[in-house]
């Protein structure tokens, strides 16, 4: 690994250690360090410092251009070196910009296929230059697609994943000259070490039992094992596929979606009161108390909101399945909110694209976002201590 000598001025150190805005100080520090690293990398690639004339020199500098980079401590501005007779290369952006690369590639495909708006074409031209061809897009895809596909097809057999959450989102894809709605199936799991991990994604025609079954089969073929509990919404095809491919596994109906189903069936004037009483069911310490809370709720609202109470009674067992597990795991497992946040991050990019040019672009774009989110998870602390779960498994 190359070593770089970095110098910091007094004003920067003062802002970092005693300034009022510490985050700005850290961002300024990062910007200074990375800009000096970029200069050092340019010196390495040219085999000469600025203005140095030696027989070993490999080229000439040609100034620099600004490049914004969003990091966890804020946005920074980097000065990227330019070479007169070549191209400066750096590994610096790879971790942060895989999703941005996928976004730009998708926009370029839209322009080439003639299905983008003038606004998208204008943005793409600013990002990619005034001219780009199908061969340019193809070459760029060849660099990124194998990375995403390799990640999405990696083996999962190193550890078991007792807790799995799955969800689907819909995107628009242009196929056979028509715009069609396609389901994107996403799953993530918490493994026996307590770390969460994106398991994979797949694109299907509809959110049917067959489509979900194909997705689950792919995960199992890649080595998914040890599943104890699956959390999801109550889509009929999904639930049937879970019961077929994961027989004996606990299915936890997402309590957030379940609450919405109940309130949608209740009169608006009663929604606040019903929500409070249903919440006591979800937060009950054991199934016996949960059943008592259910009875109290039914007695209070059966006459005033019969549809809502029927929904509650019919879904009670599935929504409280999590109560068999140790208390410290219930908050994490009783909803699919974790994966909903993943979907929200995907939507932020997908809104820019609006219509994907093909299914490959869907996998490239969404897979790149998921890879970056997983990298962030890996750098954070353990998602959940699994020692209580392992002890519970021994005694059940």
MARDO-685407 format. One record per residue (C-alpha): residue number from 1; residue in one letter; chain; x, y, z. Coordinates in pm, 1 decimal. Example, Ala and Ser with C-alpha at 12.3 -4.5 7.8 and 13.67 -1.06 7.14 Angstrom:
1,a,A,1230.0,-450.0,780.0
2,s,A,1367.0,-106.0,714.0
//
This chain:
1,x,A,0.0,0.0,0.0
2,x,A,130.4,343.8,-94.4
3,x,A,211.7,584.4,187.8
4,x,A,136.3,956.0,158.1
5,x,A,267.2,1248.0,362.2
6,x,A,-14.9,1485.0,454.1
7,x,A,30.0,1836.9,596.7
8,x,A,-237.2,2027.3,791.7
9,x,A,-239.8,2399.8,861.6
10,x,A,-302.8,2565.1,1198.6
11,x,A,-643.7,2705.2,1100.4
12,x,A,-776.8,2361.5,1003.1
13,x,A,-659.4,2202.5,1327.6
14,x,A,-815.8,2485.7,1525.6
15,x,A,-1151.7,2431.0,1350.8
16,x,A,-1129.9,2056.6,1408.0
17,x,A,-1051.9,2057.4,1781.2
18,x,A,-1196.1,2377.1,1927.8
19,x,A,-1429.6,2511.7,1658.6
20,x,A,-1803.3,2528.3,1720.2
21,x,A,-1894.3,2314.4,1418.7
22,x,A,-1697.7,1991.5,1463.0
23,x,A,-1866.6,1816.6,1168.0
24,x,A,-1755.7,2094.0,934.7
25,x,A,-1405.8,2056.8,1077.7
26,x,A,-1401.0,1684.1,1005.8
27,x,A,-1530.3,1745.5,652.1
28,x,A,-1261.4,2008.0,593.9
29,x,A,-998.7,1768.4,727.3
30,x,A,-1119.2,1491.6,496.5
31,x,A,-1123.3,1727.0,198.8
32,x,A,-766.5,1841.2,269.9
33,x,A,-635.1,1488.5,315.8
34,x,A,-803.3,1347.2,5.0
35,x,A,-690.6,1635.6,-214.7
36,x,A,-332.9,1579.0,-103.5
37,x,A,-372.7,1205.8,-169.3
38,x,A,-497.2,1282.0,-522.1
39,x,A,-192.1,1499.8,-586.5
40,x,A,35.7,1225.5,-456.1
41,x,A,-133.6,967.9,-680.2
42,x,A,-81.9,1197.2,-979.8
43,x,A,286.5,1223.3,-891.5
44,x,A,310.2,843.0,-874.2
45,x,A,141.5,792.1,-1209.3
46,x,A,359.2,1051.6,-1384.0
47,x,A,676.4,948.7,-1197.4
48,x,A,750.0,1317.3,-1136.8
49,x,A,643.2,1603.5,-914.4
50,x,A,503.2,1930.8,-1047.8
51,x,A,753.6,2111.5,-1274.2
52,x,A,1007.6,1830.6,-1228.6
53,x,A,1192.5,1746.0,-1550.3
54,x,A,1340.7,1396.4,-1554.2
55,x,A,1392.6,1128.4,-1821.3
56,x,A,1158.2,900.1,-1626.1
57,x,A,863.1,1142.3,-1646.5
58,x,A,557.6,969.8,-1807.0
59,x,A,344.4,1270.1,-1899.0
60,x,A,237.2,1628.0,-1827.8
61,x,A,-20.4,1770.7,-1588.8
62,x,A,-304.5,1974.4,-1734.3
63,x,A,-461.3,2141.9,-1433.0
64,x,A,-756.2,1989.9,-1244.5
65,x,A,-1134.6,1990.1,-1227.3
66,x,A,-1371.7,2001.8,-928.5
67,x,A,-1566.2,1694.9,-821.2
68,x,A,-1819.7,1687.5,-540.7
69,x,A,-1831.5,1385.6,-313.2
70,x,A,-2093.0,1311.1,-46.9
71,x,A,-1953.8,1143.1,264.3
72,x,A,-2090.8,1060.4,607.8
73,x,A,-1945.1,1381.5,751.1
74,x,A,-2084.1,1605.2,477.8
75,x,A,-2022.1,1713.9,120.8
76,x,A,-1665.5,1787.8,16.3
77,x,A,-1507.3,1929.5,-298.9
78,x,A,-1213.1,1746.5,-454.0
79,x,A,-970.3,1868.7,-717.2
80,x,A,-914.1,1583.7,-962.8
81,x,A,-585.4,1606.2,-1156.8
82,x,A,-589.3,1617.3,-1536.7
83,x,A,-316.3,1477.8,-1760.9
84,x,A,-236.6,1617.5,-2103.7
85,x,A,-174.1,1287.7,-2282.7
86,x,A,-357.8,1037.3,-2067.7
87,x,A,-619.9,980.9,-1804.3
88,x,A,-570.5,1008.2,-1430.5
89,x,A,-711.6,707.3,-1244.6
90,x,A,-791.6,658.5,-877.2
91,x,A,-969.0,402.7,-662.1
92,x,A,-1094.9,681.9,-436.5
93,x,A,-1450.6,703.1,-565.6
94,x,A,-1531.4,335.0,-610.7
95,x,A,-1697.2,275.3,-274.8
96,x,A,-1907.8,588.7,-285.0
97,x,A,-2008.5,604.2,-648.9
98,x,A,-2119.5,261.5,-764.9
99,x,A,-2483.7,367.6,-736.1
100,x,A,-2407.6,698.2,-906.8
101,x,A,-2242.0,507.4,-1192.2
102,x,A,-2551.4,289.2,-1225.1
103,x,A,-2775.7,595.3,-1224.4
104,x,A,-2576.4,764.2,-1500.6
105,x,A,-2570.1,445.2,-1708.4
106,x,A,-2946.8,411.7,-1684.4
107,x,A,-2996.9,771.6,-1789.4
108,x,A,-2762.0,716.7,-2083.8
109,x,A,-2958.7,409.7,-2191.4
110,x,A,-3279.9,609.1,-2176.7
111,x,A,-3135.5,876.4,-2403.9
112,x,A,-2999.7,622.4,-2654.2
113,x,A,-3330.5,435.5,-2667.3
114,x,A,-3514.4,759.8,-2732.2
115,x,A,-3751.7,724.1,-2436.9
116,x,A,-3619.3,993.6,-2206.4
117,x,A,-3745.9,1343.7,-2153.5
118,x,A,-3544.4,1643.2,-2269.0
119,x,A,-3465.6,1713.5,-1903.3
120,x,A,-3306.2,1369.2,-1859.2
121,x,A,-3109.8,1414.1,-2182.6
122,x,A,-2983.0,1748.9,-2060.8
123,x,A,-2875.1,1609.6,-1725.6
124,x,A,-2702.7,1314.2,-1890.9
125,x,A,-2511.9,1538.5,-2128.1
126,x,A,-2382.0,1739.6,-1834.8
127,x,A,-2273.5,1423.1,-1654.9
128,x,A,-2127.7,1234.4,-1948.3
129,x,A,-2025.8,1492.9,-2205.2
130,x,A,-2200.4,1606.4,-2520.5
131,x,A,-2152.5,1284.6,-2713.7
132,x,A,-2184.8,920.9,-2614.1
133,x,A,-2277.6,612.1,-2814.0
134,x,A,-2426.0,269.1,-2759.3
135,x,A,-2075.5,125.2,-2756.2
136,x,A,-1978.4,367.9,-2478.4
137,x,A,-2274.2,257.2,-2267.6
138,x,A,-2199.8,-108.7,-2342.0
139,x,A,-1837.6,-73.6,-2232.3
140,x,A,-1939.6,99.5,-1910.0
141,x,A,-2201.1,-167.3,-1835.6
142,x,A,-1940.2,-439.4,-1882.6
143,x,A,-1740.4,-280.4,-1602.0
144,x,A,-2026.2,-248.8,-1354.1
145,x,A,-2265.6,-535.5,-1431.8
146,x,A,-2028.1,-821.7,-1336.4
147,x,A,-1969.2,-658.3,-997.7
148,x,A,-2341.2,-630.4,-920.7
149,x,A,-2424.6,-974.4,-1061.0
150,x,A,-2138.5,-1134.2,-869.9
151,x,A,-2265.6,-981.5,-546.6
152,x,A,-2626.7,-1081.7,-618.2
153,x,A,-2522.5,-1442.7,-692.3
154,x,A,-2268.0,-1485.2,-411.5
155,x,A,-2281.1,-1784.5,-181.6
156,x,A,-2483.0,-1754.4,139.3
157,x,A,-2375.2,-2083.9,295.5
158,x,A,-2102.5,-1952.9,529.1
159,x,A,-2348.2,-1869.2,810.2
160,x,A,-2712.8,-1930.1,893.6
161,x,A,-2973.4,-1653.6,879.6
162,x,A,-3237.1,-1714.1,1148.7
163,x,A,-3418.8,-1383.9,1089.5
164,x,A,-3520.6,-1283.5,736.3
165,x,A,-3731.3,-991.7,612.1
166,x,A,-3867.8,-973.1,258.2
167,x,A,-4059.7,-710.0,67.5
168,x,A,-4141.9,-606.3,-288.1
169,x,A,-4154.2,-275.1,-467.9
170,x,A,-4276.7,-191.6,-814.5
171,x,A,-4090.2,-10.2,-1090.8
172,x,A,-4176.1,75.3,-1449.5
173,x,A,-3979.5,-104.3,-1721.2
174,x,A,-3998.6,-59.5,-2098.0
175,x,A,-4043.1,-400.7,-2262.1
176,x,A,-4150.4,-479.9,-2619.1
177,x,A,-4228.9,-115.1,-2681.8
178,x,A,-4462.7,-91.8,-2382.3
179,x,A,-4423.4,37.9,-2027.5
180,x,A,-4492.6,-239.8,-1778.8
181,x,A,-4501.3,-254.6,-1400.4
182,x,A,-4256.0,-511.2,-1263.0
183,x,A,-4198.8,-634.5,-911.2
184,x,A,-3856.8,-612.9,-749.5
185,x,A,-3817.4,-866.6,-467.7
186,x,A,-3566.2,-782.9,-194.9
187,x,A,-3463.3,-979.9,111.6
188,x,A,-3228.6,-913.9,400.6
189,x,A,-3133.8,-1130.2,693.8
190,x,A,-2973.8,-1120.4,1035.7
191,x,A,-2715.5,-1397.0,1064.9
192,x,A,-2610.9,-1599.3,1367.9
193,x,A,-2331.0,-1349.6,1438.9
194,x,A,-2586.7,-1070.8,1476.8
195,x,A,-2494.6,-888.1,1155.6
196,x,A,-2754.7,-791.6,897.2
197,x,A,-2694.1,-848.6,531.2
198,x,A,-2879.2,-792.9,203.8
199,x,A,-2953.2,-1141.0,72.9
200,x,A,-3034.4,-1045.6,-283.4
201,x,A,-3289.2,-911.3,-528.2
202,x,A,-3484.0,-1037.8,-827.0
203,x,A,-3717.2,-888.5,-1088.1
204,x,A,-4048.1,-1063.1,-1155.6
205,x,A,-4353.3,-1006.7,-1374.2
206,x,A,-4594.4,-985.3,-1081.7
207,x,A,-4591.2,-1032.9,-706.0
208,x,A,-4736.2,-1382.2,-742.6
209,x,A,-4670.3,-1704.3,-555.2
210,x,A,-4467.7,-1830.9,-852.1
211,x,A,-4249.6,-1517.8,-865.5
212,x,A,-4182.8,-1522.3,-493.1
213,x,A,-4118.5,-1895.9,-512.8
214,x,A,-3855.6,-1839.8,-781.1
215,x,A,-3685.7,-1578.3,-563.6
216,x,A,-3685.0,-1806.1,-258.8
217,x,A,-3553.2,-2096.7,-466.7
218,x,A,-3264.4,-1880.9,-585.7
219,x,A,-3178.2,-1782.5,-228.1
220,x,A,-3183.0,-2145.5,-114.1
221,x,A,-2972.4,-2255.5,-411.4
222,x,A,-2714.3,-1997.0,-305.8
223,x,A,-2702.7,-2153.1,41.0
224,x,A,-2962.6,-1969.5,251.8
225,x,A,-3021.3,-2187.8,558.3
226,x,A,-3119.0,-2184.0,923.3
227,x,A,-3420.3,-1954.7,869.9
228,x,A,-3635.6,-1942.1,1184.3
229,x,A,-3859.7,-1638.7,1131.2
230,x,A,-3965.2,-1446.6,819.7
231,x,A,-4124.6,-1102.4,850.4
232,x,A,-4328.8,-962.2,562.8
233,x,A,-4654.7,-805.3,455.1
234,x,A,-4957.5,-1026.9,402.6
235,x,A,-4969.0,-1046.2,22.3
236,x,A,-5138.2,-1377.6,-56.5
237,x,A,-4882.0,-1499.9,-309.0
238,x,A,-4594.5,-1414.6,-76.0
239,x,A,-4740.1,-1593.0,225.8
240,x,A,-4815.1,-1906.3,21.4
241,x,A,-4461.4,-1909.3,-115.8
242,x,A,-4315.4,-1874.5,234.3
243,x,A,-4518.8,-2168.5,360.2
244,x,A,-4418.2,-2380.8,62.4
245,x,A,-4043.6,-2304.9,58.9
246,x,A,-3986.3,-2258.2,434.0
247,x,A,-4205.5,-2519.4,596.7
248,x,A,-4206.3,-2500.2,975.8
249,x,A,-4067.5,-2145.0,979.4
250,x,A,-4249.9,-1879.8,1182.7
251,x,A,-4416.7,-1616.0,968.3
252,x,A,-4451.9,-1277.2,1134.7
253,x,A,-4703.0,-1046.3,973.3
254,x,A,-4567.9,-691.3,966.6
255,x,A,-4744.5,-505.7,1245.6
256,x,A,-4709.2,-169.0,1073.3
257,x,A,-4895.7,-289.4,764.1
258,x,A,-5144.2,-477.6,980.7
259,x,A,-5222.9,-163.6,1181.9
260,x,A,-5286.3,23.8,859.2
261,x,A,-5521.7,-249.8,739.7
262,x,A,-5717.4,-225.6,1066.3
263,x,A,-5741.4,153.5,1065.7
264,x,A,-5840.7,165.3,699.0
265,x,A,-6143.9,-45.6,791.3
266,x,A,-6237.9,174.6,1089.2
267,x,A,-6437.3,500.0,1100.3
268,x,A,-6206.6,802.1,1115.6
269,x,A,-6355.3,916.0,1444.5
270,x,A,-6248.2,591.8,1613.1
271,x,A,-5907.3,540.6,1453.9
272,x,A,-5711.1,708.0,1735.1
273,x,A,-5878.1,502.9,2009.3
274,x,A,-5848.8,177.0,1816.1
275,x,A,-5482.1,240.0,1739.6
276,x,A,-5403.4,286.8,2108.8
277,x,A,-5570.1,-39.3,2211.4
278,x,A,-5420.0,-239.7,1923.9
279,x,A,-5081.0,-106.2,2028.0
280,x,A,-5126.8,-265.9,2372.5
281,x,A,-5176.0,-600.0,2195.5
282,x,A,-4853.0,-561.8,1998.8
283,x,A,-4656.4,-458.4,2307.3
284,x,A,-4788.9,-734.0,2534.1
285,x,A,-4513.1,-926.5,2717.2
286,x,A,-4664.6,-1268.2,2635.2
287,x,A,-4938.5,-1428.8,2429.6
288,x,A,-5182.4,-1466.1,2723.2
289,x,A,-5183.1,-1093.3,2794.7
290,x,A,-5204.0,-1024.6,2421.1
291,x,A,-5520.8,-1236.1,2401.1
292,x,A,-5669.4,-1051.4,2696.3
293,x,A,-5595.6,-717.8,2526.1
294,x,A,-5753.6,-855.4,2208.6
295,x,A,-6072.2,-943.4,2395.9
296,x,A,-6087.8,-597.0,2554.9
297,x,A,-6044.4,-433.3,2213.9
298,x,A,-6312.2,-648.8,2051.1
299,x,A,-6555.3,-581.9,2335.8
300,x,A,-6499.2,-206.9,2305.1
301,x,A,-6532.5,-168.8,1929.2
302,x,A,-6712.6,-471.1,1783.7
303,x,A,-7040.7,-281.6,1757.7
304,x,A,-6890.2,48.8,1640.4
305,x,A,-6626.2,-80.3,1394.0
306,x,A,-6714.1,-438.8,1297.7
307,x,A,-6497.9,-449.8,981.9
308,x,A,-6189.6,-329.9,1165.2
309,x,A,-6245.8,-578.8,1446.9
310,x,A,-6289.0,-866.2,1201.6
311,x,A,-5957.9,-767.7,1041.3
312,x,A,-5792.7,-757.8,1383.4
313,x,A,-5932.1,-1092.6,1496.9
314,x,A,-5847.5,-1273.4,1172.2
315,x,A,-5487.7,-1147.1,1167.1
316,x,A,-5414.1,-1163.1,1540.1
317,x,A,-5223.0,-1492.8,1543.5
318,x,A,-4995.1,-1397.8,1254.4
319,x,A,-4927.4,-1047.6,1390.3
320,x,A,-4831.8,-1178.9,1735.3
321,x,A,-4623.6,-1477.9,1621.6
322,x,A,-4312.2,-1292.0,1737.2
323,x,A,-4414.8,-1322.9,2103.9
324,x,A,-4259.5,-1670.2,2122.5
325,x,A,-3911.2,-1516.9,2083.0
326,x,A,-3703.2,-1347.8,2354.6
327,x,A,-3826.0,-995.3,2425.7
328,x,A,-3507.6,-819.8,2308.5
329,x,A,-3564.4,-936.7,1948.5
330,x,A,-3930.5,-848.5,1909.3
331,x,A,-3895.3,-481.7,1819.5
332,x,A,-3656.2,-567.4,1536.1
333,x,A,-3865.2,-854.0,1400.7
334,x,A,-4226.0,-745.2,1435.6
335,x,A,-4224.7,-510.0,1134.1
336,x,A,-4061.5,-483.8,795.0
337,x,A,-3966.4,-120.4,863.4
338,x,A,-3597.0,-198.8,817.6
339,x,A,-3644.4,-303.3,458.8
340,x,A,-3890.3,-17.6,402.4
341,x,A,-3602.2,221.1,473.6
342,x,A,-3398.3,32.2,214.7
343,x,A,-3683.7,79.2,-33.4
344,x,A,-3695.3,450.2,44.4
345,x,A,-3329.5,488.6,-46.4
346,x,A,-3393.2,306.6,-373.2
347,x,A,-3694.7,527.5,-451.0
348,x,A,-3480.1,837.8,-415.0
349,x,A,-3278.9,728.6,-720.3
350,x,A,-3566.3,560.6,-902.5
351,x,A,-3766.8,884.3,-910.0
352,x,A,-3492.9,1037.8,-1124.5
353,x,A,-3518.0,755.6,-1379.5
354,x,A,-3897.7,702.8,-1377.1
355,x,A,-3892.1,432.4,-1646.3
356,x,A,-3613.1,175.4,-1670.4
357,x,A,-3502.3,89.0,-2025.4
358,x,A,-3477.1,-285.3,-1944.8
359,x,A,-3460.0,-534.0,-1658.0
360,x,A,-3081.2,-535.6,-1660.1
361,x,A,-3086.8,-165.8,-1571.9
362,x,A,-3318.9,-241.3,-1278.1
363,x,A,-3077.4,-496.3,-1132.8
364,x,A,-2777.3,-271.9,-1197.7
365,x,A,-2931.5,35.9,-1036.9
366,x,A,-3100.8,-124.1,-737.6
367,x,A,-2820.5,-374.9,-682.0
368,x,A,-2565.3,-93.3,-668.6
369,x,A,-2768.2,92.7,-407.0
370,x,A,-2808.6,-223.3,-199.7
371,x,A,-2435.3,-296.3,-216.2
372,x,A,-2354.4,49.1,-82.1
373,x,A,-2611.0,19.0,196.7
374,x,A,-2464.4,-316.8,295.8
375,x,A,-2116.4,-163.3,303.8
376,x,A,-2247.5,97.0,547.9
377,x,A,-2397.5,-176.8,765.4
378,x,A,-2065.8,-360.8,773.2
379,x,A,-1887.5,-52.9,907.3
380,x,A,-2141.1,-2.6,1186.4
381,x,A,-2163.2,-194.9,1509.7
382,x,A,-2327.6,-535.6,1529.9
383,x,A,-2698.8,-518.3,1450.5
384,x,A,-2806.3,-744.9,1736.9
385,x,A,-2641.2,-956.8,2004.3
386,x,A,-2757.1,-1311.8,1931.1
387,x,A,-2644.8,-1479.1,2255.4
388,x,A,-2996.8,-1470.0,2406.9
389,x,A,-3137.9,-1621.6,2088.9
390,x,A,-2884.1,-1905.6,2092.0
391,x,A,-2967.9,-1978.1,2455.8
392,x,A,-3338.9,-1969.6,2376.9
393,x,A,-3286.7,-2220.5,2094.1
394,x,A,-3120.2,-2463.1,2336.6
395,x,A,-3412.9,-2451.1,2579.0
396,x,A,-3714.4,-2449.2,2349.8
//
